[in-house]
Amino acid sequence: MPRGYLVSLAKSGIILLPGAGATSAYTAGISNASSTDAYTFPVTGGNGEVSNFFGIVDLGGSLVYINSSHSQTAAVTSLRLNFFTGALTGIINGAAHSVTIAYVGGNLSTSTGSGTETFSATQLSFGGKAASALNTALATKAFVKAVNLGALSTTFDVTIS
């Protein structure tokens, strides 16, 4: 995620952390504007096929948002990337249904190797329903639809049975 987005959340009292199974790594850029925090989630299953944008890739781990001003938390779990719709979905605080966390966009690229496939997008646009759900769960107005959350890349093993 771009540093500027994380700073705007922090100014609103919101802290974003990787949950169990996920990791994050900060990379300093040439300037503050080019610095990023990358979140890594293991691929745990699915039937995704990048060559024809079909199927879903299930991601392990979670994201945890903390509102330090109101002592409230929100966990985003059950992350899934749907190649057909271009949506990254998840469940917020154990809700009955998933919501679109973000839509992939920008420049899209795919590649296939010996037993692996890779999909990349230069932009993730924050979903409106996720923004609304997080604003409600955290008693804030910090989340805004269509904000650029940065780039996405996933590489996964392919098993043919």
C-alpha positions as semicolon CSV with decimal commas, in nm:
position;residue;x (nm);y (nm);z (nm)
1;M;0,000;0,000;0,000
2;P;0,126;0,348;-0,071
3;R;0,279;0,528;0,225
4;G;0,049;0,826;0,169
5;Y;-0,261;0,611;0,215
6;L;-0,126;0,456;0,535
7;V;-0,032;0,800;0,669
8;S;-0,385;0,929;0,599
9;L;-0,527;0,632;0,793
10;A;-0,286;0,695;1,080
11;K;-0,391;1,061;1,096
12;S;-0,747;0,932;1,142
13;G;-0,632;0,705;1,425
14;I;-0,643;0,390;1,209
15;I;-0,360;0,136;1,222
16;L;-0,339;-0,148;0,967
17;L;-0,158;-0,469;1,060
18;P;-0,120;-0,808;0,895
19;G;-0,323;-1,071;1,080
20;A;-0,227;-1,432;1,148
21;G;-0,083;-1,596;0,837
22;A;0,001;-1,267;0,663
23;T;0,317;-1,058;0,671
24;S;0,412;-0,704;0,578
25;A;0,735;-0,537;0,474
26;Y;0,804;-0,164;0,440
27;T;1,011;-0,049;0,144
28;A;1,151;0,303;0,151
29;G;1,139;0,472;-0,188
30;I;1,338;0,760;-0,327
31;S;1,076;0,987;-0,166
32;N;0,795;0,939;0,082
33;A;0,553;0,924;-0,210
34;S;0,727;0,620;-0,358
35;S;0,755;0,428;-0,028
36;T;0,524;0,128;0,017
37;D;0,416;-0,131;0,268
38;A;0,369;-0,470;0,098
39;Y;0,134;-0,728;0,251
40;T;0,193;-1,095;0,171
41;F;-0,077;-1,362;0,190
42;P;-0,018;-1,730;0,117
43;V;-0,224;-1,887;-0,161
44;T;-0,425;-2,164;0,007
45;G;-0,642;-2,298;-0,274
46;G;-0,874;-2,220;-0,560
47;N;-0,909;-2,290;-0,930
48;G;-0,764;-1,973;-1,081
49;E;-0,646;-1,972;-1,441
50;V;-0,464;-1,655;-1,547
51;S;-0,451;-1,727;-1,921
52;N;-0,828;-1,681;-1,957
53;F;-0,909;-1,484;-1,638
54;F;-1,113;-1,767;-1,488
55;G;-1,164;-1,890;-1,136
56;I;-1,075;-1,788;-0,785
57;V;-0,758;-1,791;-0,578
58;D;-0,804;-1,826;-0,201
59;L;-0,561;-1,633;0,017
60;G;-0,467;-1,717;0,374
61;G;-0,405;-1,463;0,644
62;S;-0,601;-1,153;0,730
63;L;-0,583;-0,778;0,769
64;V;-0,652;-0,616;1,106
65;Y;-0,761;-0,254;1,130
66;I;-0,744;-0,084;1,470
67;N;-0,908;0,248;1,553
68;S;-0,684;0,377;1,831
69;S;-0,922;0,666;1,901
70;H;-1,224;0,444;1,974
71;S;-1,055;0,115;2,077
72;Q;-1,236;-0,076;1,803
73;T;-1,099;-0,338;1,565
74;A;-1,204;-0,493;1,236
75;A;-1,060;-0,809;1,084
76;V;-1,079;-0,885;0,713
77;T;-1,058;-1,261;0,660
78;S;-1,135;-1,520;0,390
79;L;-0,964;-1,317;0,120
80;R;-1,029;-1,433;-0,239
81;L;-0,920;-1,302;-0,575
82;N;-1,181;-1,359;-0,847
83;F;-1,016;-1,342;-1,188
84;F;-1,346;-1,319;-1,376
85;T;-1,487;-1,018;-1,187
86;G;-1,151;-0,862;-1,099
87;A;-1,255;-0,840;-0,735
88;L;-1,059;-0,904;-0,417
89;T;-1,323;-1,004;-0,163
90;G;-1,319;-1,071;0,209
91;I;-1,534;-1,107;0,518
92;I;-1,529;-0,820;0,765
93;N;-1,566;-0,909;1,134
94;G;-1,720;-1,250;1,064
95;A;-2,013;-1,116;0,859
96;A;-2,236;-1,368;0,684
97;H;-2,135;-1,248;0,336
98;S;-1,816;-1,128;0,177
99;V;-1,776;-0,780;0,032
100;T;-1,550;-0,650;-0,241
101;I;-1,243;-0,510;-0,069
102;A;-1,091;-0,384;-0,394
103;Y;-1,107;-0,411;-0,771
104;V;-0,797;-0,479;-0,979
105;G;-0,712;-0,223;-1,245
106;G;-0,439;-0,035;-1,420
107;N;-0,197;-0,242;-1,623
108;L;-0,271;-0,613;-1,592
109;S;-0,015;-0,881;-1,672
110;T;-0,003;-1,257;-1,657
111;S;0,262;-1,521;-1,702
112;T;0,282;-1,895;-1,678
113;G;0,586;-2,100;-1,597
114;S;0,664;-2,458;-1,525
115;G;0,386;-2,539;-1,278
116;T;0,325;-2,175;-1,170
117;E;0,110;-1,884;-1,277
118;T;0,149;-1,515;-1,195
119;F;-0,104;-1,232;-1,212
120;S;-0,023;-0,865;-1,151
121;A;-0,221;-0,542;-1,149
122;T;-0,075;-0,195;-1,104
123;Q;-0,380;-0,066;-0,917
124;L;-0,628;-0,182;-0,653
125;S;-0,930;0,047;-0,610
126;F;-1,098;0,030;-0,269
127;G;-1,455;-0,105;-0,286
128;G;-1,746;0,108;-0,168
129;K;-1,912;-0,164;0,041
130;A;-1,584;-0,241;0,216
131;A;-1,530;0,130;0,287
132;S;-1,879;0,158;0,433
133;A;-1,844;-0,161;0,642
134;L;-1,505;-0,057;0,781
135;N;-1,629;0,295;0,856
136;T;-1,920;0,145;1,052
137;A;-1,712;-0,118;1,232
138;L;-1,445;0,132;1,333
139;A;-1,669;0,436;1,397
140;T;-1,479;0,651;1,147
141;K;-1,507;0,818;0,809
142;A;-1,149;0,736;0,707
143;F;-1,233;0,485;0,434
144;V;-1,332;0,617;0,092
145;K;-1,448;0,429;-0,217
146;A;-1,207;0,407;-0,514
147;V;-0,892;0,507;-0,322
148;N;-0,585;0,345;-0,481
149;L;-0,451;0,079;-0,245
150;G;-0,144;0,015;-0,459
151;A;-0,048;-0,281;-0,675
152;L;-0,122;-0,652;-0,648
153;S;0,076;-0,954;-0,756
154;T;0,010;-1,321;-0,693
155;T;0,203;-1,629;-0,792
156;F;0,066;-1,975;-0,732
157;D;0,142;-2,336;-0,811
158;V;-0,076;-2,516;-1,064
159;T;-0,175;-2,877;-1,012
160;I;-0,347;-3,071;-1,287
161;S;-0,535;-3,377;-1,172
